[in-house]
Amino acid sequence: MWNLNASISGGGENSTFSTSVGYLDQKGMTIYSGYKRYNFRVNSSYKKGIFSLSENLSISHRDKTPTTPFSISLPTLPIYDEMGRLVSGGPDYYINPEDGKAVNKIAPLAYSDRYSRTTDVIGAINAQLDLWDGLKYKATFSANWSNAHSYTHKPTYNTKWNPDGTPDVDFGNTRNSITESRGETFTYTIDNLLTYNKTFGGHSIDALVGTSWMREYYRSMGINTINDIGGTSITGFQSVDGKISAGDDNAALLSFFGRINYDYKNRYLLSASIRRDESSKFAKDCRVGYFPSVSVGWNVQEEPWFPKEAISKLKLRASYGELGSNFLDPYSFDDIAYGPIPFTLNGKRYTSGRAAYLKSKNLKWETAKTTDIGLELGLLDNSLTFQVEYFYKKNVDLLAQIDLNLSSGQVFEINSSREKPYVNTASVENKGWEFTLGYRKQLTRDFSLDASLNVSTLTNKVLALGDNVQPITSGAMSSFFNDSPSITMPGYAIGSFYGYKIEGFDADGNFIFQDTDKNGTVNAEDKVILGDPIPDFSYGLNINASYKDFDLTLFFQGVYGNDIFNQMKYTYYFDYSNNCVTDVLNAWSPTNHNTNIPVMKTQNTNGGNSLPSDFYIEDGSYFRCKNLQLGYTFPSKLVGKLGLSRLRVYGGIQNLFTITNYSGYDPEVSSNALFSRGIDNKSFPNARTYTVGFNVSF
């Protein structure tokens, strides 16, 4: 990996400027994959009398070569033959369960031309007038343009040949195809702020009123084309089923807000604010939301009677605030048609459409209501600090795309959010504690230490579901058995794991599921909550130390008490077309009953062992050294002779080690899906990265 950055800055009495450029070239962890990034940034400021002007502009371009997982392919069979051709290893190689044909998992990567490119341009210009003593007006125009382009061309190729040298058309890719998508987003915002600052007789006031106007536009297009003629030519393509997908959305947000901060001798603190947001993403009668907040604080150490010799800081604080969210697609409240849908009637071809989803004129703002109470303590002239905080957050009218009750009259594809309606789904609470302990001190003339430890707890629970909302299931075990491992319902955490409890094995080595309702029959009614992906607590330790010209940085992090649904066990244990992990050697057999792994089968004829159960639930706790870096700064007298003001060299390791009982690649499972977190479905592991670099200042 190469990561190069350079910057220049300067200025005078009334103006400043800085600019920087960067380049990153990172090879992927697997062949035929990689990532490149180019970035440029410039900003400047100018002040003349009561007028000041500033701007900033950043441009970045990212070029990614995507790949597909092939770790499940059998490693004992060849990728190339004696002539160097990519070949299918035979009928026992990777078998496509759809057509039973052997597949070379490397060939599509080697032959195809594919990329994913994104360009972002972000800029802003600010103008400010100092109108009067403490009164200022500031206007800001900011814009963000993003363009994404994904392209994959798969030419025809063969991976098996007959004895006479002719290609076997049943192996390889017989259709020359192109899949391409483009998306463009443009957003601009106009802010107007009027601020006032005044201090008199120990009183200090900081007030603000303002408006914000935001517009966003989004265009997209996608096409999947084929050319049955074959070869590598990309001319003469026809779209699959005559479909070209396209979208054109726009939305607006108008906001008015005000805030006032007051303190008396930095002893008593008060802050209050109100915000009015109006979003075009909601129907006319539901577009406006009001979101207030208030906070109070008491710096006890500022009291005349407080013994500062023993305690250098003691602050008590409390706050309550509401924040709105409109994270949904435009027009979600309106009638939307989906099409084109071709059909044949009386021998003639027609095109029609249908409702994409049920409209909901009653969609409204999701609101997060947060209460926070905290204490801050400082000892030894604030060399030793401690903070404790309790928070309670309640999200009401949670916005999401979900299935409705069957009584709504609309049924959707299993595990597909494409046509599901947005609804205000649920009310959810999050509560917990946060603790932070810090120590910062120059211990000797040559040695300094700055360390901090933070620990936080979190309890998550669904309080209620919205109207016509049934328990929300999400995730899918496989293409064969659409049985969701996650469920969201009142009384439990969002995305709790839901499935069968295992009692043992039957005479054939298959799982026996527990009859939890004791009715003599095992069915879906016997599924129970098996765990959840929310940690009991998470923690982090950050250490920065320096001795003379050496500096050391260490960062540790971890979680405890969360569960992971290891869906990769299905792939590695029960998907008969794939390679298997060595654990299957300990699977149940007539001579091996002392195991928790069911019988292995050459053909998946029964989905029982593949259904969600506590077999897939694992402890996701881990402790990880996330970053270690050691640096050395050369003496200024030495680098000054070279015309430099500073020279530092460093070396580091990211993801040095991880302590965990989780059997998968990486316990740090990531998922952006609200209702199906903590599911390990071919998650890419964090790479251990070794870094060597230097910083130079002229």
Secondary structure, DSSP 8 states (H G I E B T S, - for coil): -EEEEEEEEEE-SSEEEEEEEEEEEEE-SSTT-EEEEEEEEEEEEEEETTEEEEEEEEEEEEEEE-----TTS-TTS-SB-TTS-B----TTSEE-TTT--EE-SSHHHHH-EEEEEEEEEEEEEEEEEEEETTEEEEEEEEEEEEEEEEEEEE--EES-B-TTS-B-TTSEE-SEEEEEEEEEEEEEEEEEEEEEEEEETTEEEEEEEEEEEEEEEEEEEEEEEEETT-SS---S-EEEEEEEEEEEEEEEEEEEEEEEEEEETTTEEEEEEEEEEEETTS-GGG-EEEEEEEEEEEEGGGSTTS-TTT-SEEEEEEEEEEEEE--S-TTTTS--EEEEEEEEETTEEEEEEEESS---TT---EEEEEEEEEEEEEETTTTEEEEEEEEEEEEES-EEE----GGGS----TT--SS--EEE-EEEEEEEEEEEEEEEEE-SSSEEEEEEEEEEE-EEEEEEE-TT---EEE--S-SS----SEEE-TTS-TTEEEEB-EEEE-TTS-EEE--TT-SS--SGGG-EEEE-S--SEEEEEEEEEEETTEEEEEEEEEEES-EEEETHHIIIII-TTS---GGGGGS-BTTB-S-SS----SS----GGGSSBGGGEEE--EEEEEEEEEEEE--HHHHHTTT-SEEEEEEEEEEEEEEE---SS-S------TTSTTEESS------EEEEEEEEE-
